[in-house]
């Protein structure tokens, strides 16, 4: 199938909400996402509108989607740009300009065809284009009990940094940091 990989548009907030709900219903969601389906459903439309608009412009975040020829959104990844001196989601200070990949999801029936690689390629290429200041690395966190995702990230070129963070929420355990360093 010929997928289109592209940035999300602000007017697609309802479609992004629907895709997020599908992601949160996935069997590995408890170790892959910090949010539950119940939390997502409780959010007002304004939340989804602002969230989607926030990843469509500027250089602080960008969301990429995979779209089928008939217009179905079947995958996504979000790039968050983390500035030096800011705090990350775990409260640690950012010491170098970097990007953080979050919200990785591909619908089950579209897995295994190279779609996640294409989404990551778009996300990482966008991060490397940032110039003020240039991003030195792209990182992500993956749950210790998510070997499928860990394997994909290693295959793409990410390496473990040795840093980890306790998981907040019902999954428990530890998230492992992995990075891709600009060469």
Secondary structure as GFF3:
##gff-version 3
##sequence-region A 1 183
A	DSSP	beta_strand	4	7	.	.	.	ID=ss1
A	DSSP	three_ten_helix	10	12	.	.	.	ID=ss2
A	DSSP	alpha_helix	13	24	.	.	.	ID=ss3
A	DSSP	alpha_helix	29	32	.	.	.	ID=ss4
A	DSSP	alpha_helix	37	42	.	.	.	ID=ss5
A	DSSP	alpha_helix	45	54	.	.	.	ID=ss6
A	DSSP	beta_strand	61	67	.	.	.	ID=ss7
A	DSSP	beta_strand	73	82	.	.	.	ID=ss8
A	DSSP	beta_strand	98	106	.	.	.	ID=ss9
A	DSSP	three_ten_helix	108	110	.	.	.	ID=ss10
A	DSSP	alpha_helix	115	129	.	.	.	ID=ss11
A	DSSP	beta_strand	137	143	.	.	.	ID=ss12
A	DSSP	alpha_helix	147	156	.	.	.	ID=ss13
A	DSSP	beta_strand	159	166	.	.	.	ID=ss14
A	DSSP	beta_strand	174	181	.	.	.	ID=ss15
###
